[in-house]
Amino acid sequence: MIDIRHLSKSFGNHKVLKDINFSVDKGEVVCIIGSSGSGKSTLLRCINLLEKPSGGQIIYNGKDILNNSNDLTNYRTKMGMVFQQFNLFSNLDVLDNCIVAQIKVLNRSKEQAKKIAMEYLEMVGMAQYINARPKQLSGGQKQRVAIARALSMNPDALLFDEPTSALDPEMVGEVLKVMKALANTGLTMLVVTHEMDFARSVADRVVFMDQGFILEEGKPEDIFNNPKEERTKEFLQLTINN
């Protein structure tokens, strides 16, 4: 579905991504792991074009998105994003958070948008909170609303940028449970995460990034049980032991 070729990203003289090549198949769950500053979040933000890549190609369903402005808007609506800090609209209640983009971007009627939003709020266990404002919710509840909001746009793929890192430990489980259920539906998911157990048990493929490069990728059992690169071994030993 998504084919990344020779992707690079620089901020001034600082090269954050260096010649990234990888692809994501329809229905695949890919977890991106690596230490802070390795380029994981920047890669995700380049894939959904919140950041403009400095070079390379993003091929989506056979089309070169970066060099075809006609397809950019459509592409953006197809890449759902779940952020670390939730990014809910604080002045809107839960239901309106999930319908506003449907109406403005997808031109759905309010009735249709509400029906779709309720379906996904039900799925993530937040249907009873439709009248609550974000400040009345816990971190885990906010993140589940953010997931429902992203799903309401019917994306082809859902991108998660460290979705549990801003949560208290007891709330991490409720969000990961929703994400596991989504993975089982066949949704294409690209997940930047520090949750190694999640990556090990849910991912079809794990990508390890280090200093702006993809250093190693493979099936979870290969990456976790038999990593080829010394740097991958070091990272996993530190992460899993802590």
One Martini backbone bead per residue (centre of mass of N, CA, C, O) as a GRO file, in nm:
protein
  242
    1MET     BB    1   0.058   0.062  -0.023
    2ILE     BB    2   0.341   0.158   0.097
    3ASP     BB    3   0.631   0.324  -0.061
    4ILE     BB    4   0.958   0.378   0.047
    5ARG     BB    5   1.205   0.601  -0.120
    6HIS     BB    6   1.478   0.758  -0.026
    7LEU     BB    7   1.419   0.894   0.243
    8SER     BB    8   1.445   1.241   0.356
    9LYS     BB    9   1.542   1.454   0.653
   10SER     BB   10   1.587   1.805   0.720
   11PHE     BB   11   1.712   2.040   0.975
   12GLY     BB   12   1.894   2.198   0.812
   13ASN     BB   13   2.196   2.031   0.900
   14HIS     BB   14   1.999   1.814   1.018
   15LYS     BB   15   1.990   1.470   0.985
   16VAL     BB   16   1.717   1.250   1.044
   17LEU     BB   17   1.687   1.120   0.754
   18LYS     BB   18   1.847   0.823   0.582
   19ASP     BB   19   1.764   0.645   0.338
   20ILE     BB   20   1.458   0.536   0.328
   21ASN     BB   21   1.347   0.182   0.303
   22PHE     BB   22   0.997   0.092   0.279
   23SER     BB   23   0.705  -0.119   0.340
   24VAL     BB   24   0.336  -0.141   0.330
   25ASP     BB   25   0.089  -0.358   0.372
   26LYS     BB   26  -0.211  -0.463   0.352
   27GLY     BB   27  -0.290  -0.539   0.691
   28GLU     BB   28  -0.040  -0.439   0.829
   29VAL     BB   29   0.177  -0.460   1.123
   30VAL     BB   30   0.399  -0.192   1.212
   31CYS     BB   31   0.685  -0.164   1.419
   32ILE     BB   32   0.863   0.113   1.561
   33ILE     BB   33   1.192   0.113   1.685
   34GLY     BB   34   1.385   0.304   1.928
   35SER     BB   35   1.552   0.553   2.020
   36SER     BB   36   1.574   0.856   2.103
   37GLY     BB   37   1.638   1.029   1.796
   38SER     BB   38   1.609   0.811   1.541
   39GLY     BB   39   1.326   0.907   1.359
   40LYS     BB   40   1.039   0.788   1.398
   41SER     BB   41   0.840   1.035   1.407
   42THR     BB   42   0.939   1.167   1.147
   43LEU     BB   43   0.855   0.940   0.961
   44LEU     BB   44   0.554   0.954   1.020
   45ARG     BB   45   0.523   1.262   0.941
   46CYS     BB   46   0.609   1.207   0.644
   47ILE     BB   47   0.395   1.000   0.560
   48ASN     BB   48   0.151   1.221   0.639
   49LEU     BB   49   0.270   1.524   0.581
   50LEU     BB   50   0.352   1.706   0.832
   51GLU     BB   51   0.617   1.651   0.686
   52LYS     BB   52   0.848   1.748   0.453
   53PRO     BB   53   1.038   1.597   0.259
   54SER     BB   54   1.366   1.633   0.118
   55GLY     BB   55   1.347   1.332  -0.004
   56GLY     BB   56   1.205   1.123  -0.225
   57GLN     BB   57   0.947   0.863  -0.195
   58ILE     BB   58   0.579   0.822  -0.205
   59ILE     BB   59   0.407   0.525  -0.257
   60TYR     BB   60   0.050   0.516  -0.340
   61ASN     BB   61  -0.105   0.299  -0.509
   62GLY     BB   62   0.131   0.374  -0.745
   63LYS     BB   63   0.172   0.675  -0.642
   64ASP     BB   64   0.346   0.981  -0.652
   65ILE     BB   65   0.279   1.204  -0.411
   66LEU     BB   66   0.504   1.437  -0.407
   67ASN     BB   67   0.455   1.467  -0.749
   68ASN     BB   68   0.118   1.492  -0.683
   69SER     BB   69  -0.099   1.730  -0.590
   70ASN     BB   70  -0.382   1.596  -0.651
   71ASP     BB   71  -0.328   1.355  -0.418
   72LEU     BB   72  -0.274   1.482  -0.136
   73THR     BB   73  -0.550   1.515   0.003
   74ASN     BB   74  -0.642   1.223  -0.021
   75TYR     BB   75  -0.403   1.100   0.128
   76ARG     BB   76  -0.443   1.239   0.404
   77THR     BB   77  -0.727   1.102   0.459
   78LYS     BB   78  -0.587   0.798   0.455
   79MET     BB   79  -0.400   0.905   0.705
   80GLY     BB   80  -0.416   0.823   1.010
   81MET     BB   81  -0.380   0.996   1.340
   82VAL     BB   82  -0.204   0.921   1.649
   83PHE     BB   83  -0.118   1.093   1.928
   84GLN     BB   84   0.051   1.143   2.216
   85GLN     BB   85  -0.142   1.422   2.295
   86PHE     BB   86  -0.425   1.364   2.118
   87ASN     BB   87  -0.549   1.642   1.995
   88LEU     BB   88  -0.795   1.764   2.115
   89PHE     BB   89  -1.080   1.955   2.134
   90SER     BB   90  -1.150   2.139   2.418
   91ASN     BB   91  -1.435   2.285   2.307
   92LEU     BB   92  -1.523   1.987   2.259
   93ASP     BB   93  -1.686   1.717   2.251
   94VAL     BB   94  -1.659   1.395   2.177
   95LEU     BB   95  -1.848   1.388   1.932
   96ASP     BB   96  -1.741   1.645   1.785
   97ASN     BB   97  -1.451   1.541   1.752
   98CYS     BB   98  -1.568   1.301   1.549
   99ILE     BB   99  -1.729   1.502   1.322
  100VAL     BB  100  -1.590   1.759   1.204
  101ALA     BB  101  -1.406   1.629   0.979
  102GLN     BB  102  -1.622   1.480   0.822
  103ILE     BB  103  -1.769   1.740   0.731
  104LYS     BB  104  -1.524   1.921   0.621
  105VAL     BB  105  -1.365   1.691   0.446
  106LEU     BB  106  -1.605   1.465   0.355
  107ASN     BB  107  -1.903   1.585   0.339
  108ARG     BB  108  -2.080   1.502   0.562
  109SER     BB  109  -2.338   1.456   0.733
  110LYS     BB  110  -2.433   1.481   1.052
  111GLU     BB  111  -2.578   1.208   1.071
  112GLN     BB  112  -2.356   1.033   0.946
  113ALA     BB  113  -2.125   1.117   1.136
  114LYS     BB  114  -2.261   1.024   1.398
  115LYS     BB  115  -2.293   0.725   1.329
  116ILE     BB  116  -1.990   0.666   1.289
  117ALA     BB  117  -1.886   0.770   1.562
  118MET     BB  118  -2.053   0.574   1.742
  119GLU     BB  119  -1.931   0.314   1.639
  120TYR     BB  120  -1.633   0.383   1.741
  121LEU     BB  121  -1.695   0.453   2.035
  122GLU     BB  122  -1.800   0.174   2.098
  123MET     BB  123  -1.542   0.014   2.026
  124VAL     BB  124  -1.363   0.192   2.257
  125GLY     BB  125  -1.559   0.256   2.512
  126MET     BB  126  -1.703   0.584   2.464
  127ALA     BB  127  -2.023   0.628   2.436
  128GLN     BB  128  -2.089   0.745   2.739
  129TYR     BB  129  -1.896   1.028   2.663
  130ILE     BB  130  -2.014   1.234   2.442
  131ASN     BB  131  -2.053   1.502   2.651
  132ALA     BB  132  -1.764   1.523   2.707
  133ARG     BB  133  -1.480   1.677   2.792
  134PRO     BB  134  -1.146   1.635   2.789
  135LYS     BB  135  -1.101   1.739   3.096
  136GLN     BB  136  -1.292   1.483   3.202
  137LEU     BB  137  -1.061   1.297   3.112
  138SER     BB  138  -0.855   1.060   3.077
  139GLY     BB  139  -0.589   0.962   2.901
  140GLY     BB  140  -0.710   0.695   2.795
  141GLN     BB  141  -0.977   0.821   2.695
  142LYS     BB  142  -0.859   1.024   2.498
  143GLN     BB  143  -0.717   0.812   2.315
  144ARG     BB  144  -0.977   0.663   2.235
  145VAL     BB  145  -1.103   0.905   2.095
  146ALA     BB  146  -0.873   0.949   1.890
  147ILE     BB  147  -0.919   0.677   1.752
  148ALA     BB  148  -1.213   0.721   1.669
  149ARG     BB  149  -1.160   0.972   1.499
  150ALA     BB  150  -0.974   0.836   1.292
  151LEU     BB  151  -1.178   0.609   1.204
  152SER     BB  152  -1.411   0.805   1.098
  153MET     BB  153  -1.230   0.852   0.821
  154ASN     BB  154  -1.161   0.589   0.681
  155PRO     BB  155  -0.879   0.471   0.668
  156ASP     BB  156  -0.618   0.285   0.529
  157ALA     BB  157  -0.435   0.405   0.764
  158LEU     BB  158  -0.277   0.382   1.093
  159LEU     BB  159  -0.100   0.625   1.287
  160PHE     BB  160   0.128   0.578   1.565
  161ASP     BB  161   0.261   0.813   1.815
  162GLU     BB  162   0.322   0.709   2.096
  163PRO     BB  163   0.023   0.644   2.247
  164THR     BB  164   0.145   0.574   2.566
  165SER     BB  165   0.367   0.791   2.679
  166ALA     BB  166   0.139   0.993   2.832
  167LEU     BB  167   0.070   0.761   3.028
  168ASP     BB  168  -0.033   0.597   3.273
  169PRO     BB  169   0.027   0.275   3.343
  170GLU     BB  170  -0.287   0.193   3.390
  171MET     BB  171  -0.367   0.312   3.085
  172VAL     BB  172  -0.215   0.148   2.872
  173GLY     BB  173  -0.386  -0.115   2.848
  174GLU     BB  174  -0.651   0.009   2.722
  175VAL     BB  175  -0.513   0.097   2.456
  176LEU     BB  176  -0.380  -0.171   2.367
  177LYS     BB  177  -0.644  -0.329   2.346
  178VAL     BB  178  -0.759  -0.166   2.110
  179MET     BB  179  -0.519  -0.213   1.914
  180LYS     BB  180  -0.543  -0.520   1.902
  181ALA     BB  181  -0.831  -0.526   1.789
  182LEU     BB  182  -0.761  -0.373   1.528
  183ALA     BB  183  -0.550  -0.572   1.417
  184ASN     BB  184  -0.775  -0.807   1.393
  185THR     BB  185  -0.935  -0.649   1.146
  186GLY     BB  186  -0.701  -0.555   0.921
  187LEU     BB  187  -0.563  -0.305   0.984
  188THR     BB  188  -0.350  -0.066   0.890
  189MET     BB  189  -0.038  -0.040   1.085
  190LEU     BB  190   0.167   0.229   1.229
  191VAL     BB  191   0.401   0.187   1.510
  192VAL     BB  192   0.524   0.393   1.751
  193THR     BB  193   0.720   0.222   2.012
  194HIS     BB  194   0.795   0.108   2.369
  195GLU     BB  195   0.617  -0.155   2.345
  196MET     BB  196   0.747  -0.466   2.330
  197ASP     BB  197   0.508  -0.660   2.375
  198PHE     BB  198   0.337  -0.550   2.147
  199ALA     BB  199   0.537  -0.595   1.914
  200ARG     BB  200   0.568  -0.903   1.961
  201SER     BB  201   0.240  -0.981   1.950
  202VAL     BB  202   0.126  -0.789   1.691
  203ALA     BB  203   0.333  -0.778   1.488
  204ASP     BB  204   0.451  -0.855   1.164
  205ARG     BB  205   0.663  -0.611   1.189
  206VAL     BB  206   0.999  -0.496   1.268
  207VAL     BB  207   1.151  -0.171   1.315
  208PHE     BB  208   1.489  -0.057   1.339
  209MET     BB  209   1.611   0.251   1.464
  210ASP     BB  210   1.923   0.449   1.386
  211GLN     BB  211   2.030   0.752   1.319
  212GLY     BB  212   1.815   0.762   1.056
  213PHE     BB  213   1.806   0.450   1.028
  214ILE     BB  214   1.749   0.137   0.897
  215LEU     BB  215   1.897  -0.142   1.048
  216GLU     BB  216   1.632  -0.332   1.104
  217GLU     BB  217   1.418  -0.608   0.980
  218GLY     BB  218   1.129  -0.811   1.092
  219LYS     BB  219   1.025  -1.047   1.263
  220PRO     BB  220   0.973  -1.054   1.591
  221GLU     BB  221   1.133  -1.320   1.652
  222ASP     BB  222   1.395  -1.218   1.515
  223ILE     BB  223   1.447  -0.948   1.663
  224PHE     BB  224   1.418  -1.059   1.968
  225ASN     BB  225   1.588  -1.346   1.941
  226ASN     BB  226   1.779  -1.267   1.652
  227PRO     BB  227   1.967  -1.029   1.618
  228LYS     BB  228   2.209  -0.900   1.397
  229GLU     BB  229   2.259  -0.636   1.537
  230GLU     BB  230   2.430  -0.489   1.790
  231ARG     BB  231   2.243  -0.244   1.840
  232THR     BB  232   1.986  -0.406   1.882
  233LYS     BB  233   2.079  -0.566   2.124
  234GLU     BB  234   2.132  -0.329   2.312
  235PHE     BB  235   1.849  -0.206   2.311
  236LEU     BB  236   1.693  -0.457   2.412
  237GLN     BB  237   1.841  -0.499   2.677
  238LEU     BB  238   1.771  -0.223   2.799
  239THR     BB  239   1.460  -0.230   2.764
  240ILE     BB  240   1.385  -0.512   2.891
  241ASN     BB  241   1.541  -0.473   3.167
  242ASN     BB  242   1.356  -0.202   3.231
   0.00000   0.00000   0.00000
